[in-house]
């Protein structure tokens, strides 16, 4: 599970991408604000982003948008 800080970072990064003209990854009906589009993309799991979580022992966990571990790096 992603922390609220990781979710906030993902949303802000995606909204910035959309504001700069990145393509929308979900079908939309009607006008939507950028934050709503980012939220829909997040909920549908279509964002091609990976969260890197640094652990206290120096390792790094790689997480997908559902918060599931997809990899781990050593120190």
PyMOL Python script that loads the backbone (N, CA, C, O; Angstrom):
from pymol import cmd

cmd.read_pdbstr("""\
ATOM      1  N   UNK A   1       0.846  -1.177   0.000  1.00  0.00           N
ATOM      2  CA  UNK A   1       0.000   0.000   0.000  1.00  0.00           C
ATOM      3  C   UNK A   1       0.889   1.236   0.000  1.00  0.00           C
ATOM      4  O   UNK A   1       1.875   1.313   0.733  1.00  0.00           O
ATOM      5  N   UNK A   2       0.521   2.197  -0.831  1.00  0.00           N
ATOM      6  CA  UNK A   2       1.275   3.436  -0.890  1.00  0.00           C
ATOM      7  C   UNK A   2       0.884   4.347   0.265  1.00  0.00           C
ATOM      8  O   UNK A   2      -0.269   4.368   0.696  1.00  0.00           O
ATOM      9  N   UNK A   3       1.863   5.099   0.758  1.00  0.00           N
ATOM     10  CA  UNK A   3       1.567   6.064   1.812  1.00  0.00           C
ATOM     11  C   UNK A   3       0.867   7.273   1.210  1.00  0.00           C
ATOM     12  O   UNK A   3       0.860   7.449  -0.009  1.00  0.00           O
ATOM     13  N   UNK A   4       0.287   8.091   2.048  1.00  0.00           N
ATOM     14  CA  UNK A   4      -0.392   9.287   1.551  1.00  0.00           C
ATOM     15  C   UNK A   4       0.602  10.242   0.886  1.00  0.00           C
ATOM     16  O   UNK A   4       0.235  10.995  -0.016  1.00  0.00           O
ATOM     17  N   UNK A   5       1.853  10.208   1.331  1.00  0.00           N
ATOM     18  CA  UNK A   5       2.875  11.070   0.752  1.00  0.00           C
ATOM     19  C   UNK A   5       3.264  10.587  -0.645  1.00  0.00           C
ATOM     20  O   UNK A   5       3.474  11.393  -1.551  1.00  0.00           O
ATOM     21  N   UNK A   6       3.358   9.272  -0.810  1.00  0.00           N
ATOM     22  CA  UNK A   6       3.666   8.704  -2.122  1.00  0.00           C
ATOM     23  C   UNK A   6       2.524   8.964  -3.106  1.00  0.00           C
ATOM     24  O   UNK A   6       2.762   9.300  -4.266  1.00  0.00           O
ATOM     25  N   UNK A   7       1.291   8.809  -2.642  1.00  0.00           N
ATOM     26  CA  UNK A   7       0.135   9.089  -3.504  1.00  0.00           C
ATOM     27  C   UNK A   7       0.122  10.556  -3.922  1.00  0.00           C
ATOM     28  O   UNK A   7      -0.130  10.868  -5.086  1.00  0.00           O
ATOM     29  N   UNK A   8       0.390  11.448  -2.988  1.00  0.00           N
ATOM     30  CA  UNK A   8       0.416  12.871  -3.280  1.00  0.00           C
ATOM     31  C   UNK A   8       1.481  13.189  -4.321  1.00  0.00           C
ATOM     32  O   UNK A   8       1.251  13.996  -5.222  1.00  0.00           O
ATOM     33  N   UNK A   9       2.637  12.561  -4.200  1.00  0.00           N
ATOM     34  CA  UNK A   9       3.726  12.790  -5.152  1.00  0.00           C
ATOM     35  C   UNK A   9       3.352  12.273  -6.534  1.00  0.00           C
ATOM     36  O   UNK A   9       3.645  12.927  -7.535  1.00  0.00           O
ATOM     37  N   UNK A  10       2.713  11.117  -6.606  1.00  0.00           N
ATOM     38  CA  UNK A  10       2.277  10.543  -7.878  1.00  0.00           C
ATOM     39  C   UNK A  10       1.244  11.460  -8.532  1.00  0.00           C
ATOM     40  O   UNK A  10       1.346  11.759  -9.722  1.00  0.00           O
ATOM     41  N   UNK A  11       0.252  11.908  -7.762  1.00  0.00           N
ATOM     42  CA  UNK A  11      -0.781  12.785  -8.313  1.00  0.00           C
ATOM     43  C   UNK A  11      -0.187  14.087  -8.829  1.00  0.00           C
ATOM     44  O   UNK A  11      -0.519  14.530  -9.929  1.00  0.00           O
ATOM     45  N   UNK A  12       0.690  14.703  -8.041  1.00  0.00           N
ATOM     46  CA  UNK A  12       1.254  15.986  -8.459  1.00  0.00           C
ATOM     47  C   UNK A  12       2.116  15.821  -9.706  1.00  0.00           C
ATOM     48  O   UNK A  12       2.094  16.675 -10.593  1.00  0.00           O
ATOM     49  N   UNK A  13       2.871  14.736  -9.778  1.00  0.00           N
ATOM     50  CA  UNK A  13       3.693  14.484 -10.964  1.00  0.00           C
ATOM     51  C   UNK A  13       2.818  14.264 -12.196  1.00  0.00           C
ATOM     52  O   UNK A  13       3.120  14.778 -13.274  1.00  0.00           O
ATOM     53  N   UNK A  14       1.741  13.505 -12.039  1.00  0.00           N
ATOM     54  CA  UNK A  14       0.866  13.217 -13.176  1.00  0.00           C
ATOM     55  C   UNK A  14       0.103  14.456 -13.622  1.00  0.00           C
ATOM     56  O   UNK A  14      -0.063  14.673 -14.822  1.00  0.00           O
ATOM     57  N   UNK A  15      -0.364  15.271 -12.684  1.00  0.00           N
ATOM     58  CA  UNK A  15      -1.061  16.506 -13.045  1.00  0.00           C
ATOM     59  C   UNK A  15      -0.121  17.432 -13.813  1.00  0.00           C
ATOM     60  O   UNK A  15      -0.534  18.067 -14.784  1.00  0.00           O
ATOM     61  N   UNK A  16       1.130  17.513 -13.389  1.00  0.00           N
ATOM     62  CA  UNK A  16       2.110  18.326 -14.103  1.00  0.00           C
ATOM     63  C   UNK A  16       2.323  17.796 -15.522  1.00  0.00           C
ATOM     64  O   UNK A  16       2.395  18.574 -16.473  1.00  0.00           O
ATOM     65  N   UNK A  17       2.423  16.468 -15.663  1.00  0.00           N
ATOM     66  CA  UNK A  17       2.565  15.876 -16.993  1.00  0.00           C
ATOM     67  C   UNK A  17       1.370  16.230 -17.877  1.00  0.00           C
ATOM     68  O   UNK A  17       1.547  16.617 -19.032  1.00  0.00           O
ATOM     69  N   UNK A  18       0.168  16.100 -17.345  1.00  0.00           N
ATOM     70  CA  UNK A  18      -1.044  16.415 -18.110  1.00  0.00           C
ATOM     71  C   UNK A  18      -1.091  17.892 -18.485  1.00  0.00           C
ATOM     72  O   UNK A  18      -1.498  18.238 -19.594  1.00  0.00           O
ATOM     73  N   UNK A  19      -0.681  18.758 -17.576  1.00  0.00           N
ATOM     74  CA  UNK A  19      -0.684  20.197 -17.839  1.00  0.00           C
ATOM     75  C   UNK A  19       0.287  20.561 -18.953  1.00  0.00           C
ATOM     76  O   UNK A  19       0.096  21.550 -19.660  1.00  0.00           O
ATOM     77  N   UNK A  20       1.327  19.753 -19.100  1.00  0.00           N
ATOM     78  CA  UNK A  20       2.323  20.010 -20.134  1.00  0.00           C
ATOM     79  C   UNK A  20       2.026  19.280 -21.432  1.00  0.00           C
ATOM     80  O   UNK A  20       2.855  19.270 -22.342  1.00  0.00           O
ATOM     81  N   UNK A  21       0.838  18.661 -21.529  1.00  0.00           N
ATOM     82  CA  UNK A  21       0.402  18.085 -22.785  1.00  0.00           C
ATOM     83  C   UNK A  21       0.554  16.585 -22.928  1.00  0.00           C
ATOM     84  O   UNK A  21       0.429  16.068 -24.038  1.00  0.00           O
ATOM     85  N   UNK A  22       0.817  15.868 -21.850  1.00  0.00           N
ATOM     86  CA  UNK A  22       0.926  14.409 -21.930  1.00  0.00           C
ATOM     87  C   UNK A  22      -0.427  13.811 -22.316  1.00  0.00           C
ATOM     88  O   UNK A  22      -1.468  14.360 -21.953  1.00  0.00           O
ATOM     89  N   UNK A  23      -0.427  12.696 -23.048  1.00  0.00           N
ATOM     90  CA  UNK A  23      -1.707  12.096 -23.432  1.00  0.00           C
ATOM     91  C   UNK A  23      -2.442  11.508 -22.229  1.00  0.00           C
ATOM     92  O   UNK A  23      -1.830  11.016 -21.282  1.00  0.00           O
ATOM     93  N   UNK A  24      -3.760  11.573 -22.294  1.00  0.00           N
ATOM     94  CA  UNK A  24      -4.612  11.008 -21.247  1.00  0.00           C
ATOM     95  C   UNK A  24      -4.688   9.502 -21.481  1.00  0.00           C
ATOM     96  O   UNK A  24      -4.857   9.068 -22.621  1.00  0.00           O
ATOM     97  N   UNK A  25      -4.566   8.698 -20.424  1.00  0.00           N
ATOM     98  CA  UNK A  25      -4.492   7.242 -20.540  1.00  0.00           C
ATOM     99  C   UNK A  25      -5.821   6.534 -20.311  1.00  0.00           C
ATOM    100  O   UNK A  25      -5.871   5.304 -20.332  1.00  0.00           O
ATOM    101  N   UNK A  26      -6.895   7.280 -20.092  1.00  0.00           N
ATOM    102  CA  UNK A  26      -8.223   6.696 -19.905  1.00  0.00           C
ATOM    103  C   UNK A  26      -9.210   7.412 -20.818  1.00  0.00           C
ATOM    104  O   UNK A  26      -8.992   8.558 -21.212  1.00  0.00           O
ATOM    105  N   UNK A  27     -10.301   6.719 -21.147  1.00  0.00           N
ATOM    106  CA  UNK A  27     -11.356   7.366 -21.933  1.00  0.00           C
ATOM    107  C   UNK A  27     -12.182   8.254 -21.015  1.00  0.00           C
ATOM    108  O   UNK A  27     -12.538   7.866 -19.903  1.00  0.00           O
ATOM    109  N   UNK A  28     -12.475   9.444 -21.500  1.00  0.00           N
ATOM    110  CA  UNK A  28     -13.229  10.409 -20.705  1.00  0.00           C
ATOM    111  C   UNK A  28     -14.539  10.755 -21.395  1.00  0.00           C
ATOM    112  O   UNK A  28     -14.625  10.766 -22.623  1.00  0.00           O
ATOM    113  N   UNK A  29     -15.541  11.034 -20.602  1.00  0.00           N
ATOM    114  CA  UNK A  29     -16.801  11.534 -21.135  1.00  0.00           C
ATOM    115  C   UNK A  29     -17.013  12.921 -20.545  1.00  0.00           C
ATOM    116  O   UNK A  29     -17.275  13.064 -19.351  1.00  0.00           O
ATOM    117  N   UNK A  30     -16.902  13.919 -21.370  1.00  0.00           N
ATOM    118  CA  UNK A  30     -17.093  15.281 -20.895  1.00  0.00           C
ATOM    119  C   UNK A  30     -15.795  15.904 -20.402  1.00  0.00           C
ATOM    120  O   UNK A  30     -14.733  15.281 -20.415  1.00  0.00           O
ATOM    121  N   UNK A  31     -15.916  17.140 -19.973  1.00  0.00           N
ATOM    122  CA  UNK A  31     -14.770  17.892 -19.475  1.00  0.00           C
ATOM    123  C   UNK A  31     -14.417  17.451 -18.058  1.00  0.00           C
ATOM    124  O   UNK A  31     -15.299  17.244 -17.225  1.00  0.00           O
ATOM    125  N   UNK A  32     -13.147  17.314 -17.799  1.00  0.00           N
ATOM    126  CA  UNK A  32     -12.655  16.957 -16.461  1.00  0.00           C
ATOM    127  C   UNK A  32     -11.484  17.855 -16.118  1.00  0.00           C
ATOM    128  O   UNK A  32     -10.756  18.305 -17.003  1.00  0.00           O
ATOM    129  N   UNK A  33     -11.305  18.114 -14.847  1.00  0.00           N
ATOM    130  CA  UNK A  33     -10.127  18.840 -14.393  1.00  0.00           C
ATOM    131  C   UNK A  33      -8.951  17.872 -14.359  1.00  0.00           C
ATOM    132  O   UNK A  33      -9.140  16.657 -14.298  1.00  0.00           O
ATOM    133  N   UNK A  34      -7.753  18.410 -14.397  1.00  0.00           N
ATOM    134  CA  UNK A  34      -6.557  17.573 -14.472  1.00  0.00           C
ATOM    135  C   UNK A  34      -6.429  16.637 -13.275  1.00  0.00           C
ATOM    136  O   UNK A  34      -6.034  15.482 -13.436  1.00  0.00           O
ATOM    137  N   UNK A  35      -6.754  17.114 -12.089  1.00  0.00           N
ATOM    138  CA  UNK A  35      -6.648  16.269 -10.895  1.00  0.00           C
ATOM    139  C   UNK A  35      -7.638  15.110 -10.971  1.00  0.00           C
ATOM    140  O   UNK A  35      -7.332  14.013 -10.504  1.00  0.00           O
ATOM    141  N   UNK A  36      -8.809  15.330 -11.545  1.00  0.00           N
ATOM    142  CA  UNK A  36      -9.792  14.256 -11.704  1.00  0.00           C
ATOM    143  C   UNK A  36      -9.283  13.206 -12.703  1.00  0.00           C
ATOM    144  O   UNK A  36      -9.470  12.006 -12.504  1.00  0.00           O
ATOM    145  N   UNK A  37      -8.648  13.670 -13.764  1.00  0.00           N
ATOM    146  CA  UNK A  37      -8.091  12.738 -14.753  1.00  0.00           C
ATOM    147  C   UNK A  37      -7.000  11.893 -14.110  1.00  0.00           C
ATOM    148  O   UNK A  37      -6.965  10.676 -14.295  1.00  0.00           O
ATOM    149  N   UNK A  38      -6.106  12.534 -13.352  1.00  0.00           N
ATOM    150  CA  UNK A  38      -5.027  11.804 -12.678  1.00  0.00           C
ATOM    151  C   UNK A  38      -5.592  10.786 -11.692  1.00  0.00           C
ATOM    152  O   UNK A  38      -5.070   9.677 -11.577  1.00  0.00           O
ATOM    153  N   UNK A  39      -6.645  11.153 -10.988  1.00  0.00           N
ATOM    154  CA  UNK A  39      -7.260  10.242 -10.027  1.00  0.00           C
ATOM    155  C   UNK A  39      -7.884   9.039 -10.736  1.00  0.00           C
ATOM    156  O   UNK A  39      -7.752   7.910 -10.265  1.00  0.00           O
ATOM    157  N   UNK A  40      -8.564   9.272 -11.865  1.00  0.00           N
ATOM    158  CA  UNK A  40      -9.145   8.172 -12.636  1.00  0.00           C
ATOM    159  C   UNK A  40      -8.062   7.222 -13.146  1.00  0.00           C
ATOM    160  O   UNK A  40      -8.215   6.002 -13.088  1.00  0.00           O
ATOM    161  N   UNK A  41      -6.979   7.789 -13.639  1.00  0.00           N
ATOM    162  CA  UNK A  41      -5.869   6.967 -14.130  1.00  0.00           C
ATOM    163  C   UNK A  41      -5.281   6.128 -12.997  1.00  0.00           C
ATOM    164  O   UNK A  41      -4.963   4.954 -13.184  1.00  0.00           O
ATOM    165  N   UNK A  42      -5.140   6.735 -11.833  1.00  0.00           N
ATOM    166  CA  UNK A  42      -4.595   6.021 -10.674  1.00  0.00           C
ATOM    167  C   UNK A  42      -5.516   4.872 -10.264  1.00  0.00           C
ATOM    168  O   UNK A  42      -5.056   3.755 -10.022  1.00  0.00           O
ATOM    169  N   UNK A  43      -6.821   5.155 -10.187  1.00  0.00           N
ATOM    170  CA  UNK A  43      -7.787   4.139  -9.766  1.00  0.00           C
ATOM    171  C   UNK A  43      -7.855   2.965 -10.750  1.00  0.00           C
ATOM    172  O   UNK A  43      -8.039   1.820 -10.338  1.00  0.00           O
ATOM    173  N   UNK A  44      -7.709   3.248 -12.034  1.00  0.00           N
ATOM    174  CA  UNK A  44      -7.755   2.187 -13.043  1.00  0.00           C
ATOM    175  C   UNK A  44      -6.423   1.457 -13.179  1.00  0.00           C
ATOM    176  O   UNK A  44      -6.342   0.430 -13.854  1.00  0.00           O
ATOM    177  N   UNK A  45      -5.390   1.978 -12.548  1.00  0.00           N
ATOM    178  CA  UNK A  45      -4.089   1.308 -12.565  1.00  0.00           C
ATOM    179  C   UNK A  45      -3.357   1.391 -13.893  1.00  0.00           C
ATOM    180  O   UNK A  45      -2.610   0.476 -14.240  1.00  0.00           O
ATOM    181  N   UNK A  46      -3.554   2.459 -14.638  1.00  0.00           N
ATOM    182  CA  UNK A  46      -2.920   2.572 -15.949  1.00  0.00           C
ATOM    183  C   UNK A  46      -1.671   3.446 -15.948  1.00  0.00           C
ATOM    184  O   UNK A  46      -1.035   3.606 -16.990  1.00  0.00           O
ATOM    185  N   UNK A  47      -1.314   4.004 -14.817  1.00  0.00           N
ATOM    186  CA  UNK A  47      -0.136   4.864 -14.767  1.00  0.00           C
ATOM    187  C   UNK A  47       1.140   4.028 -14.841  1.00  0.00           C
ATOM    188  O   UNK A  47       1.334   3.114 -14.039  1.00  0.00           O
ATOM    189  N   UNK A  48       1.998   4.337 -15.790  1.00  0.00           N
ATOM    190  CA  UNK A  48       3.247   3.584 -15.929  1.00  0.00           C
ATOM    191  C   UNK A  48       4.344   4.160 -15.036  1.00  0.00           C
ATOM    192  O   UNK A  48       5.421   4.512 -15.518  1.00  0.00           O
ATOM    193  N   UNK A  49       4.072   4.255 -13.754  1.00  0.00           N
ATOM    194  CA  UNK A  49       5.017   4.831 -12.806  1.00  0.00           C
ATOM    195  C   UNK A  49       5.406   3.793 -11.755  1.00  0.00           C
ATOM    196  O   UNK A  49       4.642   2.879 -11.445  1.00  0.00           O
ATOM    197  N   UNK A  50       6.606   3.958 -11.222  1.00  0.00           N
ATOM    198  CA  UNK A  50       7.095   3.097 -10.157  1.00  0.00           C
ATOM    199  C   UNK A  50       7.532   3.970  -8.993  1.00  0.00           C
ATOM    200  O   UNK A  50       8.228   4.966  -9.190  1.00  0.00           O
ATOM    201  N   UNK A  51       7.132   3.609  -7.792  1.00  0.00           N
ATOM    202  CA  UNK A  51       7.537   4.326  -6.581  1.00  0.00           C
ATOM    203  C   UNK A  51       8.743   3.602  -5.994  1.00  0.00           C
ATOM    204  O   UNK A  51       8.731   2.381  -5.835  1.00  0.00           O
ATOM    205  N   UNK A  52       9.778   4.365  -5.676  1.00  0.00           N
ATOM    206  CA  UNK A  52      10.971   3.810  -5.038  1.00  0.00           C
ATOM    207  C   UNK A  52      10.935   4.234  -3.585  1.00  0.00           C
ATOM    208  O   UNK A  52      11.013   5.422  -3.273  1.00  0.00           O
ATOM    209  N   UNK A  53      10.816   3.250  -2.690  1.00  0.00           N
ATOM    210  CA  UNK A  53      10.744   3.523  -1.262  1.00  0.00           C
ATOM    211  C   UNK A  53      12.069   3.102  -0.624  1.00  0.00           C
ATOM    212  O   UNK A  53      12.451   1.932  -0.667  1.00  0.00           O
ATOM    213  N   UNK A  54      12.757   4.074  -0.036  1.00  0.00           N
ATOM    214  CA  UNK A  54      14.027   3.771   0.627  1.00  0.00           C
ATOM    215  C   UNK A  54      13.751   3.289   2.039  1.00  0.00           C
ATOM    216  O   UNK A  54      13.016   3.923   2.797  1.00  0.00           O
ATOM    217  N   UNK A  55      14.349   2.158   2.378  1.00  0.00           N
ATOM    218  CA  UNK A  55      14.156   1.558   3.683  1.00  0.00           C
ATOM    219  C   UNK A  55      15.299   1.961   4.622  1.00  0.00           C
ATOM    220  O   UNK A  55      16.362   2.363   4.149  1.00  0.00           O
ATOM    221  N   UNK A  56      15.101   1.861   5.941  1.00  0.00           N
ATOM    222  CA  UNK A  56      16.128   2.265   6.908  1.00  0.00           C
ATOM    223  C   UNK A  56      17.449   1.503   6.764  1.00  0.00           C
ATOM    224  O   UNK A  56      18.504   2.037   7.106  1.00  0.00           O
ATOM    225  N   UNK A  57      17.405   0.264   6.264  1.00  0.00           N
ATOM    226  CA  UNK A  57      18.638  -0.517   6.138  1.00  0.00           C
ATOM    227  C   UNK A  57      19.395  -0.225   4.842  1.00  0.00           C
ATOM    228  O   UNK A  57      20.402  -0.872   4.553  1.00  0.00           O
ATOM    229  N   UNK A  58      18.916   0.747   4.061  1.00  0.00           N
ATOM    230  CA  UNK A  58      19.609   1.147   2.843  1.00  0.00           C
ATOM    231  C   UNK A  58      19.097   0.499   1.569  1.00  0.00           C
ATOM    232  O   UNK A  58      19.480   0.908   0.473  1.00  0.00           O
ATOM    233  N   UNK A  59      18.245  -0.499   1.692  1.00  0.00           N
ATOM    234  CA  UNK A  59      17.683  -1.119   0.498  1.00  0.00           C
ATOM    235  C   UNK A  59      16.550  -0.252  -0.039  1.00  0.00           C
ATOM    236  O   UNK A  59      16.041   0.632   0.649  1.00  0.00           O
ATOM    237  N   UNK A  60      16.171  -0.524  -1.275  1.00  0.00           N
ATOM    238  CA  UNK A  60      15.091   0.219  -1.902  1.00  0.00           C
ATOM    239  C   UNK A  60      14.052  -0.757  -2.418  1.00  0.00           C
ATOM    240  O   UNK A  60      14.382  -1.740  -3.081  1.00  0.00           O
ATOM    241  N   UNK A  61      12.784  -0.479  -2.107  1.00  0.00           N
ATOM    242  CA  UNK A  61      11.678  -1.278  -2.618  1.00  0.00           C
ATOM    243  C   UNK A  61      11.091  -0.579  -3.822  1.00  0.00           C
ATOM    244  O   UNK A  61      10.905   0.638  -3.809  1.00  0.00           O
ATOM    245  N   UNK A  62      10.798  -1.336  -4.860  1.00  0.00           N
ATOM    246  CA  UNK A  62      10.134  -0.811  -6.042  1.00  0.00           C
ATOM    247  C   UNK A  62       8.677  -1.236  -5.966  1.00  0.00           C
ATOM    248  O   UNK A  62       8.376  -2.427  -5.876  1.00  0.00           O
ATOM    249  N   UNK A  63       7.769  -0.260  -6.001  1.00  0.00           N
ATOM    250  CA  UNK A  63       6.340  -0.522  -5.847  1.00  0.00           C
ATOM    251  C   UNK A  63       5.584  -0.047  -7.081  1.00  0.00           C
ATOM    252  O   UNK A  63       5.913   0.987  -7.664  1.00  0.00           O
ATOM    253  N   UNK A  64       4.556  -0.822  -7.477  1.00  0.00           N
ATOM    254  CA  UNK A  64       3.686  -0.369  -8.557  1.00  0.00           C
ATOM    255  C   UNK A  64       2.611   0.539  -7.965  1.00  0.00           C
ATOM    256  O   UNK A  64       2.628   0.829  -6.769  1.00  0.00           O
ATOM    257  N   UNK A  65       1.691   0.981  -8.791  1.00  0.00           N
ATOM    258  CA  UNK A  65       0.685   1.933  -8.330  1.00  0.00           C
ATOM    259  C   UNK A  65      -0.342   1.328  -7.382  1.00  0.00           C
ATOM    260  O   UNK A  65      -1.111   2.064  -6.765  1.00  0.00           O
ATOM    261  N   UNK A  66      -0.372   0.013  -7.252  1.00  0.00           N
ATOM    262  CA  UNK A  66      -1.264  -0.624  -6.282  1.00  0.00           C
ATOM    263  C   UNK A  66      -0.550  -0.808  -4.947  1.00  0.00           C
ATOM    264  O   UNK A  66      -1.157  -1.259  -3.975  1.00  0.00           O
ATOM    265  N   UNK A  67       0.724  -0.465  -4.894  1.00  0.00           N
ATOM    266  CA  UNK A  67       1.495  -0.614  -3.678  1.00  0.00           C
ATOM    267  C   UNK A  67       2.099  -1.989  -3.517  1.00  0.00           C
ATOM    268  O   UNK A  67       2.599  -2.331  -2.445  1.00  0.00           O
ATOM    269  N   UNK A  68       2.058  -2.785  -4.578  1.00  0.00           N
ATOM    270  CA  UNK A  68       2.619  -4.133  -4.524  1.00  0.00           C
ATOM    271  C   UNK A  68       4.091  -4.102  -4.920  1.00  0.00           C
ATOM    272  O   UNK A  68       4.488  -3.381  -5.835  1.00  0.00           O
ATOM    273  N   UNK A  69       4.885  -4.889  -4.219  1.00  0.00           N
ATOM    274  CA  UNK A  69       6.328  -4.902  -4.472  1.00  0.00           C
ATOM    275  C   UNK A  69       6.610  -5.564  -5.828  1.00  0.00           C
ATOM    276  O   UNK A  69       6.121  -6.657  -6.114  1.00  0.00           O
ATOM    277  N   UNK A  70       7.399  -4.886  -6.645  1.00  0.00           N
ATOM    278  CA  UNK A  70       7.791  -5.443  -7.929  1.00  0.00           C
ATOM    279  C   UNK A  70       9.281  -5.688  -8.015  1.00  0.00           C
ATOM    280  O   UNK A  70       9.765  -6.247  -8.999  1.00  0.00           O
ATOM    281  N   UNK A  71      10.014  -5.275  -6.990  1.00  0.00           N
ATOM    282  CA  UNK A  71      11.444  -5.508  -6.970  1.00  0.00           C
ATOM    283  C   UNK A  71      12.069  -4.956  -5.716  1.00  0.00           C
ATOM    284  O   UNK A  71      11.430  -4.252  -4.933  1.00  0.00           O
ATOM    285  N   UNK A  72      13.344  -5.292  -5.539  1.00  0.00           N
ATOM    286  CA  UNK A  72      14.073  -4.832  -4.367  1.00  0.00           C
ATOM    287  C   UNK A  72      15.539  -4.698  -4.763  1.00  0.00           C
ATOM    288  O   UNK A  72      16.076  -5.561  -5.458  1.00  0.00           O
ATOM    289  N   UNK A  73      16.182  -3.633  -4.328  1.00  0.00           N
ATOM    290  CA  UNK A  73      17.604  -3.463  -4.603  1.00  0.00           C
ATOM    291  C   UNK A  73      18.383  -3.602  -3.305  1.00  0.00           C
ATOM    292  O   UNK A  73      17.865  -3.372  -2.212  1.00  0.00           O
ATOM    293  N   UNK A  74      19.619  -3.979  -3.458  1.00  0.00           N
ATOM    294  CA  UNK A  74      20.504  -4.099  -2.296  1.00  0.00           C
ATOM    295  C   UNK A  74      21.164  -2.757  -2.037  1.00  0.00           C
ATOM    296  O   UNK A  74      21.019  -1.823  -2.826  1.00  0.00           O
ATOM    297  N   UNK A  75      21.886  -2.663  -0.938  1.00  0.00           N
ATOM    298  CA  UNK A  75      22.580  -1.422  -0.559  1.00  0.00           C
ATOM    299  C   UNK A  75      23.508  -0.959  -1.631  1.00  0.00           C
ATOM    300  O   UNK A  75      24.169   0.068  -1.474  1.00  0.00           O
TER     301      UNK A  75
END
""", "prot")
cmd.dss("prot")
cmd.show_as("cartoon", "prot")
cmd.util.cbc("prot")
cmd.orient("prot")
